[in-house]
Amino acid sequence: MAKLLFDSDILIYFLKGRKEVVEQFAKHPPDDLLTSRINYTELLYGAYNSARVERNLQTIREFLENFEILEFDKRAAEVFAMEKARLKKRGTIIADMDLMIASIAVANDLALVTNNMRHFERIKDLRLVRWM
């Protein structure tokens, strides 16, 4: 199986015990589980914005220890800049954080597992996987 980059929504569904997502995760070895620093940040924000900050922070940090965390590097920056310009010219721009996540996936030749097809399907050369 190929390595996969997980979007925040899928990580949240797993943490909430969504059956179909938990079952799909179980099919993949831990070395194939990756996410980005952007997704890490989004999950931390969710915890800080919750009613149970400390408990949620602990859960998220422990959970994300199982993942390789990819950074927004030079290659991802190149993809981001090209794609943002292309999307702007077409009038189909997406949020920068989503574009950063997609750029990391494209730069590392990874499929992005997400339930947010509407935004990500606009990204050139991005392979998408839907588990729900």
C-alpha positions as CSV (number, residue, x, y, z in Angstrom):
1,M,0.0,0.0,0.0
2,A,1.1,3.5,-0.7
3,K,1.8,6.1,2.0
4,L,-1.1,8.5,2.6
5,L,-1.3,12.1,3.9
6,F,-4.3,12.5,6.2
7,D,-6.4,15.7,6.3
8,S,-7.7,17.1,9.5
9,D,-11.3,16.0,9.0
10,I,-10.2,12.3,8.7
11,L,-8.0,12.6,11.8
12,I,-11.0,14.0,13.7
13,Y,-13.3,11.3,12.5
14,F,-10.8,8.7,13.7
15,L,-10.6,10.4,17.1
16,K,-14.3,10.4,17.4
17,G,-14.4,6.7,16.5
18,R,-16.1,6.9,13.1
19,K,-16.4,3.3,12.2
20,E,-15.5,3.4,8.5
21,V,-12.5,5.6,9.2
22,V,-11.2,3.5,12.1
23,E,-11.6,0.3,9.9
24,Q,-9.6,1.9,7.0
25,F,-6.8,3.1,9.4
26,A,-6.5,-0.5,10.6
27,K,-5.6,-1.6,7.1
28,H,-2.5,0.5,6.9
29,P,0.9,0.0,8.7
30,P,2.0,2.9,11.0
31,D,4.8,3.8,8.6
32,D,2.2,4.7,5.9
33,L,0.5,7.2,8.1
34,L,1.5,10.8,7.5
35,T,0.0,14.2,8.1
36,S,1.3,17.8,7.8
37,R,2.3,20.4,10.2
38,I,-0.7,22.4,8.9
39,N,-3.1,19.6,10.0
40,Y,-1.3,19.3,13.3
41,T,-1.9,23.0,13.8
42,E,-5.6,22.7,12.9
43,L,-6.1,19.9,15.4
44,L,-4.2,21.9,18.2
45,Y,-6.4,24.9,17.4
46,G,-9.5,22.7,17.8
47,A,-8.3,21.6,21.2
48,Y,-7.5,25.1,22.4
49,N,-10.9,26.2,21.2
50,S,-12.7,23.4,23.0
51,A,-14.3,23.1,26.4
52,R,-11.8,20.4,27.5
53,V,-8.6,22.0,26.4
54,E,-6.0,20.0,28.4
55,R,-7.7,16.6,27.8
56,N,-8.1,17.3,24.1
57,L,-4.5,18.5,23.8
58,Q,-3.2,15.3,25.4
59,T,-5.4,13.1,23.2
60,I,-4.2,14.9,20.0
61,R,-0.5,15.0,20.9
62,E,-0.5,11.3,21.8
63,F,-2.4,10.4,18.6
64,L,-0.2,12.4,16.4
65,E,2.9,10.7,17.8
66,N,1.9,7.8,15.5
67,F,2.3,9.9,12.4
68,E,5.2,11.2,10.4
69,I,4.6,15.0,10.3
70,L,5.6,16.6,7.0
71,E,6.7,20.2,6.9
72,F,5.9,22.9,4.4
73,D,9.2,22.8,2.6
74,K,10.7,24.4,-0.5
75,R,9.1,21.9,-2.9
76,A,5.7,22.4,-1.3
77,A,6.2,26.2,-1.5
78,E,6.8,26.0,-5.2
79,V,3.7,23.9,-5.7
80,F,1.7,26.3,-3.5
81,A,2.8,29.4,-5.5
82,M,2.1,27.8,-8.9
83,E,-1.2,26.5,-7.8
84,K,-2.4,29.6,-6.1
85,A,-1.5,31.7,-9.2
86,R,-3.3,29.1,-11.4
87,L,-6.4,29.0,-9.2
88,K,-6.5,32.8,-8.9
89,K,-6.5,33.2,-12.7
90,R,-9.4,30.7,-12.9
91,G,-11.3,32.4,-10.1
92,T,-11.3,29.1,-8.1
93,I,-9.1,30.0,-5.2
94,I,-9.2,27.9,-2.0
95,A,-8.1,28.7,1.6
96,D,-4.3,29.0,2.0
97,M,-4.1,26.3,4.7
98,D,-6.0,23.8,2.4
99,L,-3.7,24.7,-0.5
100,M,-0.6,24.3,1.8
101,I,-1.8,20.8,2.7
102,A,-2.5,19.9,-0.9
103,S,0.9,21.3,-1.9
104,I,2.7,19.1,0.7
105,A,0.9,16.1,-0.7
106,V,1.8,16.9,-4.3
107,A,5.4,17.8,-3.5
108,N,5.8,14.4,-1.7
109,D,3.8,12.4,-4.3
110,L,1.2,11.3,-1.7
111,A,-2.5,10.8,-2.0
112,L,-4.5,13.0,0.4
113,V,-7.2,11.2,2.4
114,T,-10.0,13.7,3.0
115,N,-13.7,14.1,3.0
116,N,-13.4,17.6,1.6
117,M,-13.4,16.8,-2.1
118,R,-15.0,20.1,-3.1
119,H,-12.0,22.1,-2.3
120,F,-9.2,19.7,-3.0
121,E,-10.4,18.5,-6.4
122,R,-9.4,21.9,-7.9
123,I,-5.7,21.1,-7.2
124,K,-3.7,20.0,-10.3
125,D,-1.9,16.7,-9.8
126,L,-3.4,16.0,-6.4
127,R,-4.5,12.4,-5.9
128,L,-7.5,12.1,-3.5
129,V,-8.8,9.3,-1.5
130,R,-12.2,9.2,0.1
131,W,-13.0,6.9,3.0
132,M,-16.5,8.0,3.7
